[in-house]
């Protein structure tokens, strides 16, 4: 619109100049033949000439203003384009600017027979800098890191800050020099993690980097290549690697599998695919069944029964472990409510759940809704989970104990053992990890640890349950070391609720004269 106005004004100005030339010629011809009879025509021509000059001056002024306005508008548009592609805090490219610049770099690299490499970088402990020193120091640190990255790389590289603590670099590298991209990434890591002096304070952070490259002739999409570099960076972060990690197809397959598991968990929870399995716990001396440990199983319609090590970690990561655990515990208590009232049911609590201040109330609500006696429930808590928030753990444990729920300290002896936990928290059972039983015949240390734990537990009048009993020799060994209760495949693999009910029904029947000595049977009063 403004361009048309400018063209129209220029056309008027040109027309005015032509009119001035014509009027001027007429005026001066009339002056040369001026007489009394031409005086009136000369005055008219002079007036027209004056108006013509005024029109030219006015048109020129309008044209200059329009040109100046157009220049200002163009400059503003250039500034807006720069701002739209630039990160305000660091001065580097933002995500949009990086995508555009990397795409242009990719085309140039393809024409030159080179390949595009993208490095994804994430700062470690950047939030702690903001929390400790304030956001102004954090912003200054970002600018210092941006300057260090810019100095480390050449002018052709595209450098961007994609989000709060995430950066990316795109550069063209020689396809015959596999180490060029890694050397560049390593140099950037060193520059970013060097110490910066800000307001008289030395600030230093860590960083993790992942690298992905495209073939020289490939027409790659920048978002896809950046995503691969991000995947490699996450692997570097998980491994706490101080060097750049290259992307490979296996990482992407693992990520896809992780995503499929995540979606499957959500669907499975909505359609009741997660069910409890029951592993029997026996009195090691009498062989009587005293309880069952509840284990989660995923009854997948295509993959069959999936073990918990496949999905528990993913459920914790996506925040669904609480819902999954409640579903398993609720189903287990519903099934076990009709069993022998002497049989206890042990359930595991994830360390993530132990950060939920309402955990005790959720468990009590399940007990109330199902009508399951609180004294028949044993909640197993791993020792390592207590370190996250001991005060909150103590509050949860105390609330459960006040309702009559029994507590077991799980995986005792695996590296976090502390007698203070046994003194300060009211545990009813100590569970010894299966790793000690696995080495009981070949390692004197394992036997010594089991004996020490059982001696300590005996002094505290707390029974010991040992996991992982697989053979008759294991059974004899742990029994000789003073363990009261045990579980493992020697006594029975984890089973469905129907199989557990059938097992209890069989053990309630009178034994035949030739019944095996180790055959489990129920007892009327459970020990430990």
N, C-alpha and C positions, 0 to 999 in steps of 0.2 A: 504493500500500500504506500509506504513512504518512498519507495523507489519510484513509483508512478508519479507521486507528487513532485519528486525532484526532477524527473524527466519533463513533466508538464511545465514546471517553473523555468527550466532551461529553454524549452521551446518558446515560452512567452518572452523570455529575455532576448532570444535570437530574433524573434519577430519584432520586438521593440527596437533593436539595433537597426534592422533593415528599414523599419518605418522612420527611424531617425535619419538614416542616410537619404531616404526619399524626400522627407520633409525638409531636411537641410538643403538638398539640391534645389528644391522648389523655392525655398526662402531666399537663397542667395541669387537665384535667377531673377526673382521679383525685385530684389534690391538693385540689381544692375539696370533694370528698366523702370526704376521707381519714378513715379509721377504722381500728380495729384489724384488721378483717377485710380491709381493702384495702391494708394496709401492704406485703404481699408483691407485689401487682400494681404498686404505685407504684415499688418498687425495680426491678422488671423493666423498667418503662417508662423509668425514668431511665437504666438501663444501655443500653437500646436507643437512647435519645436521644444518649447520650454516644458510642456507636459510630457513630451516624449522622453526628454532627458530625465525628468523626475521618475517616469515609469521604469526607465533603465536602472536608475539608482535603487529604486525600491525592489525590483526584481533581483538585482545582484545581491542586495542585502538578504533577501529571502533565500536565495540559492545558497549563499555562504552558510546561513544558519542551518539549512537542511543538510548540507554536507557535513557540518560540524556535529550535528545531532546524529547523523548516520555513523560517523567515526566513533562517537561516544558509545552508541549502541553496540557497534561491533566490538569495541574494547570490552564493554560489559559482558558480552556474550563469551568472549575469550576468557575473561576472568571467571565467569560462571562455569565454563567447561573445565578450567584448571581446578577450581574448588570442588567440582563434582567428582574429580578423579584423584584428589589429594587428601591424605589424612591430616586433619587439622592439628593434631598433637605433635606428630613426628616430622611432618613435611614430606614424608614418603608417599608413594602411591597408595590409594585405598584399593578395595577389592575390584571395583569397576575399572579403575585406572590400570591395575595390574593385568586384568584380563585383556584389555585393549592393547596394552603395550606388549604383553607376552605373545598375543596373537600376531602382531606385526613382526615381532622378533622371530617367531616360528616361521613365517613366510620368508623372511630374509635368510634365516638359517637353511631352509630348504633350497633356496636358490643358490646358496653358497656351498652346498654339499655338506653342511654341518647338521648337528642335531640339537634339539632344544632340551635343556635340563631344568627341572624345577626343584628347588630345595624348600621344604617346609620346616619352619623353626618355631619352637615354643619355648618361651622363657620359663624357667623354674623358679618358684618362690617370689614371683613378682607381686602377688597379693600381699605377702608379708612385708614388702617394702612400703606399700601404701598404708598398711595397718600400723606399722611401726613409726614411719617417718612422715606420713601425710601424703596427700595426693599431689601437692606441688612438687615434692621431691620425686614422686613417681613419674610425673610428666617430664621433669628435667632428665630423669634417667632414660626415658623413652627417646628424647631428643639426642641424648649422648650416644645411645645405642644406634640410632639412625645415622648419626654422623660417622660412627665407627664402621658401620656396614658400608656406607658410601665410600669411605676412604679405602676400604679393603678391596672393593670391586671396581671394575672399569666402568666407563660412562655408558657402555652398551647394555649393561645388565639392568633388568627391571627389578626394583626393590620396593617392597610394599609392606605395610602393616595392615593385616587383614582384620584383626580384632584386638582386644585388650592386650594379650600377651603373645599373639601369634603373628609371625612374619613369614614372608615368602620371597624367594629370589628366582628369577628366570634368566637364563643365560645360554648363549650358543656355545657349544663345545665341539671339539674334534671327535668324530665317531671312532677314530683309530687310537685315541688316547683315553682309555677307560678311566684313568685316574684324574683327569682334568676337573670333572665336576666334583669329585670327592675332595680334591685339594682346595677347590674354591669353597665348598661347604665347610671344610675343617677350618679354613682361615676365617670365615665368617663367625663360626662358633667361638674361636679364640678371641676375636675382636669383641663379640657381644658379652663374653663372660670375663673380660678383664675388669680390673677394679676401676671405678669412676669416683672422682672426688666431687661431691656435691654439697655445697654449703658447709665446707669444712669436714664433711663426713665421708668416709670411704664406703661406697656401696658396690656390692658385687653379687651377681646372680648366676645361676646355672642355665643351661639350655640344652634342648634335644633337637636333633635334625634328622629328616628323612629325605631321600633323593629318589626321583623318578625321571626317566628319560624317554624320549620318543625317537623312533627310527628316523634316519635322515630324510627319507622320502615319504614319511607318514604325514597325513593330514590330520593331526591330532586335535581334539578339543581341549582347550586349556582347563576347563573345569574337571575333566576326567583325569588329566595329568596331575593337577593339583590334588585331587582326591587320593591318587595313588601315593603321592609324596606325603600326604597327611597320614595315610595308613602306615607307611614306613616310619614316620615320626612317632606314631603311637607305639609301635613296636620298640623303638629306641627308648621311649619313656618307660614302658613296662619293664624293659631289661636294665634300666638305669644306665644306658650306654653313653659313654662320654665322647663317642665318635659318631659321625653320620651313618645311618643305616640305609642300605639300598632296598628299594621295593622289589618284591618278586611276586609271581602269580599266586604262590601259596598263601601269602598274606591276604590277598583279596578273597581267595576261596574260604579262608578261615573267617574273614569278616562276613561273607555271605552266609556261611553256616551259623555264625553268631546271630545274624539278623533273623535267619529262619527259626532258630531256637527261641529267640525273643518273641516272635510272632506266634510260634507254637505254644509257648507258655500262656500267652494271653488267651488264645483260643481254648487251650486245654483247661484253664481255670473256669472259663465260662461253660464248658461242656463236661465237667466232672471227670477229666482224664487222669487226674492225680489221685492216687489211692494209697492207703497205708499197707505196708507189709510188716510182719511181726517176726522178730528173731527171739527165740526162747532164751530165758536166763534161768540157770539151774543152781540149786544148792550143790556145791561141788562134793560135799561129803555124802549126802543122801541121794543125790540124783533127782530130787523133786523139783518140778517147775515152780519158780517163785514169781515169775513175771515175764514180760515181753518188752523188748525195745522196739519202738515204732520207727520204721524207715520209709522214706518217701519213694514211690515208684511212679513213673509216667507211663501209662498204658496208651502208647501212641497207636493210632489206627493203621499206620503203614509200617512203622519201624519196630513195633512190638513194645516190649518192656524196656524202658530206658532208665539207667541207674542215676542216682542223684548227682554224682560228680559231673555229669554232663550239663545239668540245668540249674543246680543250686547257685553256682557262682553268677550265672546270668540273671537269675531271679533277684539276687542281692543287688546286682549292678543296676537293674532297671526299677528297683523299688517295689518289687512284688513278693519279696520273701515273706513278709508278714501275712499277706493274704494266702499265699500258698501254704505256709505253716499252719495257719488256723484251719484251712480246709482239711489238711492231713490229720491234725490233732482232733478236730471235730468228728471226722469219719472214724478214726480209731477208737475214740471214747464211746461213740454210738455203738460200735460193734462189741466192744469189751464190756459194756454195761451189763450185758446178760451173762457174762462168764462168772466163774467162781469168784466170789468177793475177796478171796485171799490173794488173787493174782493182781500184781501191780503192773501198771503201764508206764513205761519210761518214754519221754519225748525229748527230742533235741531242740535247743533254742539257738538260732544263729547269732553270731556276735553283732550283726546289724540290728537284730531285734532287741538286743540288750541296750540299745541307745534309745528305745521307745519308752518314755516315762509311763505310758498307759499299758505296758505289757501285762503287768499283774492283773489289772482290771479286765483285760481281754481274755485272759486264761480263766479267771473266775467266772466271767460271763458264760464261757463255753461250758464250764462245769455245771453251772446253774441251769442253763437251757437244756442240757442233755440229762441232767440228774445223775451225774457221775460223782461218786464220793471223792472228796478232795484228798483223803488219806491214801487212796489207791493210785494217785498220780505222782510220778517222779519226774521232775524237770531237770534235764541234764544241761549244765552250763560249762563250756570249755574254759580252761584256766586263762588262756590268752585273751579272751573277750573281756575279762575283768579289768584289763589295763586301760581300756578306752576311757571309762568314767567309773571309777571304783565307788564313788558316793552314790551315783545313780544305780549301779548294780546292787549295792547294799540295800537301797530303798526297795528295789524290785524284789530282791530275795526275802527281805523282811516281810513285805506285804504278802507274798505267797506263803511263807511259813505261818503267818498269822491266820491264814485260811485253812491250814492243815495240809498243804501240799508239801511233799518231801522233795529234797534237793540233792542232786549228785554233782560232784566236781569231776568233769569229764577230762580225759587225756592228761591225767596227772603224771608229771614226770617227763614231759616232752620238751622241756626247755624253759618254762616259766614258773617252775615250782616255787612256791613261797609258803612257808609255815604261817605267815601272817594271815593268809586267806583262810586257813583252817581255824585259826583262832578268832578272826573277826566276823566270818560268815558262817551261819549255822547249817553246814552241810550234813546230810544224813548218810551219804555214800561217797566213797572215793573210787573212781574208775581208772584202772591202769591201762594205758594205751597198748594196742595190739602189737606195736613194733617191738616191745620188750619180750613178748611171748615168742615172736618169730625168731629171736636170737637167743632164747633161753638155754638151748642146748650147746650153743657154740660160743657164747659170750658170758664170761664170769660177771662182767659189769651188769648185764641185764638181770641176772639172777640176784645179784647184790642189791640192785635198785628195788626189785619187787619185794625182796625180804625186808628192806629198810622201810618201804612204804607200808607193808602189812604190820610191821612192828609199831610204827608210828600210829597207824590207824587203830591198832589194838589198844594202845595207851590212851587214845582219845575216845575209845569205845565207838568207833565208826567202822562199819563193815567195808570190805574191799570187794569190788567186782572187777574181774579181769576179762579183757576182750581178746578175741583172736585165737581161741583154743581150737586147733584143727585136728589134733591126733590124740590117741590115748596117752602117748608120752607127755604131751603138753598138759593134759589133764592131771596126770600124776605129779608133774613137776610143780604146777601152781598150787595144787592141793598141799604138797609137802612144804611149800613156802608160806602157808597160812592164809591163803585167799579163801574167802567164804563163798562167793558167788562168781559164776563164770558164764560166758557165752561164746559161741563160735560154731563153725560148721561141723565140728565133732558131735554136737548135740542136735543140730538141725539148721538148715539154711533158712533165710527169711522166707516167710510164707504168707499167703493171703489170709484174710480174716476167717474164711470158711475152713481152710486147712488148720489154722490155729484152734478153732472151735472143735474140730474133729480130733485134734491131738489131745486137747484137754478132756474130751469125752472118753477117749480110749484110756487115758491115764487114770480116770476116775473108776474104771472097771477093775475088778480084782485081777491081779497078775497070775499068769499061768505058772506052774512050778518051774518050768525051764526058761523063764524070762531072763533076758540078759541083765547083768549086774548094772550096766551103765544106762539102762533104759530109763528115760525121764518119766516122772510121774508127778501128779499134783499133790500138794499138801494142804492141809486145812489152815495152818498158820504160817505165813511167810516169815523167813528170817532175813534180817538186814534190810 
